[in-house]
């Protein structure tokens, strides 16, 4: 079954929204469904992915105990409002506590990949250069004759930067400018 842009947008909103603590009310507004339907999505998600619920609960318990959250590589982020009496401040702190290990680890991974890619570009004599990082994307400039080899190198380094229990999957595109490379 082919998934179109609208289904992909809704799936991302559901997946990321639920992981980061989006309420049924918030999810309903994002994907234009009733609050009851949004709650059913949330309930179904946690029934199917019970490990996500365990991760969220254990992360929040640890941050409440220690006041900090950490990435897979041990980088710390203080979460001072995790026990705040103000529900809005506490809710934001809880979302930050769960988001930080995920986003922080992703940031750590791309930086490790950038170091490995830069090293290989020099070792292998590529003319192409890494120009820009935007979230989980890297932008390169290279002569046309290097594009295929550079694409393979970048894909390999990004997908094998660190061994996880889940695969890191990388899509590579090329074009005459950034807009056309997607």
C-alpha positions as a Markdown table, in Angstrom:
| # | Residue | x | y | z |
|---|---|---|---|---|
| 1 | Unk | 0.0 | 0.0 | 0.0 |
| 2 | Unk | 1.4 | 3.4 | -1.0 |
| 3 | Unk | 1.3 | 6.1 | 1.7 |
| 4 | Unk | 0.6 | 9.6 | 0.5 |
| 5 | Unk | 1.8 | 12.9 | 2.0 |
| 6 | Unk | -1.4 | 13.3 | 4.1 |
| 7 | Unk | -1.1 | 9.8 | 5.6 |
| 8 | Unk | 2.5 | 10.4 | 6.3 |
| 9 | Unk | 1.8 | 13.8 | 8.0 |
| 10 | Unk | -0.9 | 12.2 | 10.2 |
| 11 | Unk | 1.3 | 9.3 | 11.1 |
| 12 | Unk | 4.1 | 11.6 | 12.1 |
| 13 | Unk | 1.7 | 13.8 | 14.1 |
| 14 | Unk | 0.4 | 10.7 | 16.0 |
| 15 | Unk | 3.8 | 9.1 | 16.6 |
| 16 | Unk | 5.7 | 12.1 | 17.6 |
| 17 | Unk | 2.8 | 13.7 | 19.4 |
| 18 | Unk | 2.1 | 10.7 | 21.6 |
| 19 | Unk | 5.8 | 10.2 | 22.5 |
| 20 | Unk | 6.1 | 13.8 | 23.5 |
| 21 | Unk | 3.0 | 13.8 | 25.6 |
| 22 | Unk | 0.4 | 15.4 | 23.3 |
| 23 | Unk | -3.1 | 15.1 | 24.8 |
| 24 | Unk | -6.1 | 13.7 | 22.9 |
| 25 | Unk | -7.4 | 17.3 | 22.6 |
| 26 | Unk | -4.1 | 18.4 | 21.0 |
| 27 | Unk | -3.8 | 15.4 | 18.7 |
| 28 | Unk | -7.4 | 15.9 | 17.6 |
| 29 | Unk | -6.6 | 19.4 | 16.5 |
| 30 | Unk | -3.5 | 18.4 | 14.7 |
| 31 | Unk | -5.0 | 15.6 | 12.6 |
| 32 | Unk | -8.6 | 17.0 | 12.4 |
| 33 | Unk | -10.5 | 14.1 | 14.2 |
| 34 | Unk | -12.7 | 14.0 | 17.2 |
| 35 | Unk | -11.2 | 14.0 | 20.7 |
| 36 | Unk | -12.6 | 10.4 | 21.1 |
| 37 | Unk | -10.9 | 9.2 | 17.9 |
| 38 | Unk | -7.6 | 10.9 | 19.0 |
| 39 | Unk | -7.9 | 9.1 | 22.4 |
| 40 | Unk | -8.4 | 5.8 | 20.6 |
| 41 | Unk | -5.3 | 6.4 | 18.5 |
| 42 | Unk | -3.3 | 7.1 | 21.8 |
| 43 | Unk | -4.7 | 4.0 | 23.5 |
| 44 | Unk | -4.1 | 1.8 | 20.5 |
| 45 | Unk | -0.5 | 3.2 | 20.2 |
| 46 | Unk | 0.4 | 2.4 | 23.8 |
| 47 | Unk | -1.3 | -1.0 | 23.6 |
| 48 | Unk | 0.8 | -1.9 | 20.6 |
| 49 | Unk | 4.0 | -0.2 | 21.7 |
| 50 | Unk | 4.1 | -0.9 | 25.4 |
| 51 | Unk | 7.8 | -0.3 | 25.5 |
| 52 | Unk | 7.2 | 3.3 | 24.7 |
| 53 | Unk | 5.0 | 3.7 | 27.7 |
| 54 | Unk | 7.6 | 2.0 | 29.9 |
| 55 | Unk | 10.3 | 4.3 | 28.5 |
| 56 | Unk | 8.2 | 7.4 | 29.2 |
| 57 | Unk | 7.3 | 6.2 | 32.7 |
| 58 | Unk | 10.8 | 5.2 | 33.7 |
| 59 | Unk | 12.3 | 8.4 | 32.2 |
| 60 | Unk | 9.9 | 10.6 | 34.2 |
| 61 | Unk | 10.6 | 8.6 | 37.4 |
| 62 | Unk | 14.4 | 8.9 | 37.0 |
| 63 | Unk | 14.2 | 12.6 | 36.2 |
| 64 | Unk | 11.9 | 13.2 | 39.2 |
| 65 | Unk | 14.5 | 11.4 | 41.4 |
| 66 | Unk | 17.6 | 13.1 | 40.0 |
| 67 | Unk | 16.5 | 16.3 | 38.4 |
| 68 | Unk | 18.4 | 15.6 | 35.1 |
| 69 | Unk | 17.8 | 13.6 | 32.0 |
| 70 | Unk | 20.6 | 12.2 | 29.8 |
| 71 | Unk | 21.3 | 11.2 | 26.2 |
| 72 | Unk | 22.4 | 7.7 | 25.2 |
| 73 | Unk | 26.0 | 9.1 | 25.3 |
| 74 | Unk | 25.6 | 10.5 | 28.8 |
| 75 | Unk | 25.1 | 14.2 | 28.0 |
| 76 | Unk | 23.0 | 15.7 | 30.8 |
| 77 | Unk | 20.2 | 18.3 | 30.8 |
| 78 | Unk | 18.8 | 19.7 | 34.0 |
| 79 | Unk | 15.0 | 19.7 | 34.3 |
| 80 | Unk | 14.4 | 21.9 | 37.3 |
| 81 | Unk | 10.7 | 22.2 | 37.0 |
| 82 | Unk | 10.0 | 18.4 | 37.0 |
| 83 | Unk | 8.4 | 18.8 | 40.5 |
| 84 | Unk | 7.1 | 22.3 | 40.1 |
| 85 | Unk | 3.7 | 23.0 | 41.8 |
| 86 | Unk | 2.5 | 24.9 | 38.7 |
| 87 | Unk | 0.9 | 22.3 | 36.4 |
| 88 | Unk | 1.9 | 24.1 | 33.2 |
| 89 | Unk | 5.5 | 24.4 | 34.2 |
| 90 | Unk | 5.6 | 20.7 | 35.4 |
| 91 | Unk | 3.9 | 19.5 | 32.2 |
| 92 | Unk | 6.4 | 21.3 | 30.0 |
| 93 | Unk | 9.2 | 19.9 | 32.1 |
| 94 | Unk | 7.8 | 16.4 | 31.7 |
| 95 | Unk | 7.6 | 16.7 | 28.0 |
| 96 | Unk | 11.2 | 18.1 | 27.9 |
| 97 | Unk | 12.4 | 15.2 | 30.1 |
| 98 | Unk | 11.1 | 12.7 | 27.6 |
| 99 | Unk | 12.0 | 14.6 | 24.5 |
| 100 | Unk | 15.6 | 15.4 | 25.5 |
| 101 | Unk | 17.0 | 11.9 | 25.5 |
| 102 | Unk | 15.5 | 11.2 | 22.1 |
| 103 | Unk | 16.4 | 14.5 | 20.4 |
| 104 | Unk | 19.7 | 14.8 | 22.3 |
| 105 | Unk | 20.8 | 11.4 | 21.2 |
| 106 | Unk | 19.8 | 12.1 | 17.6 |
| 107 | Unk | 22.0 | 15.3 | 17.8 |
| 108 | Unk | 24.8 | 13.2 | 19.3 |
| 109 | Unk | 24.5 | 10.7 | 16.5 |
| 110 | Unk | 24.5 | 13.2 | 13.6 |
| 111 | Unk | 27.6 | 14.9 | 15.1 |
| 112 | Unk | 29.4 | 11.6 | 15.3 |
| 113 | Unk | 28.4 | 10.8 | 11.7 |
| 114 | Unk | 29.6 | 14.3 | 10.6 |
| 115 | Unk | 33.0 | 13.6 | 12.2 |
| 116 | Unk | 33.3 | 10.2 | 10.5 |
| 117 | Unk | 32.2 | 11.6 | 7.1 |
| 118 | Unk | 34.6 | 14.5 | 7.3 |
| 119 | Unk | 37.4 | 12.2 | 8.1 |
| 120 | Unk | 36.6 | 9.9 | 5.1 |
| 121 | Unk | 36.2 | 12.8 | 2.7 |
| 122 | Unk | 39.8 | 13.8 | 3.5 |
| 123 | Unk | 41.2 | 10.3 | 3.5 |
| 124 | Unk | 39.6 | 9.4 | 0.2 |
| 125 | Unk | 40.4 | 12.7 | -1.5 |
| 126 | Unk | 36.9 | 13.8 | -2.3 |
| 127 | Unk | 36.4 | 17.3 | -3.7 |
| 128 | Unk | 32.9 | 17.3 | -2.2 |
| 129 | Unk | 32.4 | 19.2 | 1.0 |
| 130 | Unk | 29.9 | 19.0 | 3.8 |
| 131 | Unk | 28.2 | 22.4 | 3.9 |
| 132 | Unk | 25.3 | 22.3 | 6.4 |
| 133 | Unk | 23.5 | 20.3 | 9.0 |
| 134 | Unk | 19.8 | 20.9 | 9.6 |
| 135 | Unk | 18.2 | 18.7 | 12.2 |
| 136 | Unk | 18.8 | 15.2 | 10.8 |
| 137 | Unk | 19.9 | 16.3 | 7.3 |
| 138 | Unk | 23.4 | 17.0 | 5.9 |
| 139 | Unk | 23.9 | 19.0 | 2.8 |
| 140 | Unk | 26.9 | 18.5 | 0.6 |
| 141 | Unk | 28.3 | 20.2 | -2.5 |
| 142 | Unk | 30.2 | 18.0 | -4.9 |
| 143 | Unk | 31.2 | 17.7 | -8.5 |
| 144 | Unk | 28.7 | 15.5 | -10.6 |
| 145 | Unk | 31.3 | 12.7 | -11.0 |
| 146 | Unk | 31.5 | 12.3 | -7.1 |
| 147 | Unk | 27.8 | 12.3 | -6.4 |
| 148 | Unk | 27.2 | 8.5 | -6.5 |
| 149 | Unk | 30.3 | 7.6 | -4.4 |
| 150 | Unk | 29.6 | 10.4 | -2.0 |
| 151 | Unk | 26.0 | 9.3 | -1.6 |
| 152 | Unk | 27.1 | 5.8 | -0.7 |
| 153 | Unk | 29.7 | 7.0 | 1.7 |
| 154 | Unk | 27.3 | 9.3 | 3.5 |
| 155 | Unk | 24.6 | 6.7 | 3.7 |
| 156 | Unk | 27.0 | 4.1 | 5.1 |
| 157 | Unk | 28.5 | 6.4 | 7.7 |
| 158 | Unk | 25.2 | 7.7 | 8.9 |
| 159 | Unk | 23.5 | 4.3 | 9.1 |
| 160 | Unk | 26.5 | 2.7 | 10.9 |
| 161 | Unk | 27.5 | 5.5 | 13.1 |
| 162 | Unk | 26.4 | 3.6 | 16.3 |
| 163 | Unk | 24.9 | 0.1 | 16.8 |
| 164 | Unk | 21.3 | 0.5 | 18.1 |
| 165 | Unk | 18.6 | -2.1 | 18.6 |
| 166 | Unk | 16.7 | -0.4 | 15.7 |
| 167 | Unk | 18.2 | 0.4 | 12.3 |
| 168 | Unk | 19.1 | 3.9 | 11.4 |
| 169 | Unk | 17.7 | 4.4 | 7.9 |
| 170 | Unk | 19.0 | 7.2 | 5.7 |
| 171 | Unk | 17.5 | 8.5 | 2.5 |
| 172 | Unk | 19.9 | 10.2 | 0.1 |
| 173 | Unk | 18.9 | 12.7 | -2.6 |
| 174 | Unk | 20.8 | 14.8 | -5.0 |
| 175 | Unk | 20.0 | 17.8 | -7.2 |
| 176 | Unk | 21.4 | 21.0 | -8.6 |
| 177 | Unk | 20.2 | 22.8 | -5.4 |
| 178 | Unk | 18.8 | 21.9 | -2.0 |
| 179 | Unk | 15.2 | 22.2 | -3.0 |
| 180 | Unk | 15.6 | 19.7 | -5.8 |
| 181 | Unk | 17.6 | 17.2 | -3.7 |
| 182 | Unk | 14.6 | 16.0 | -1.7 |
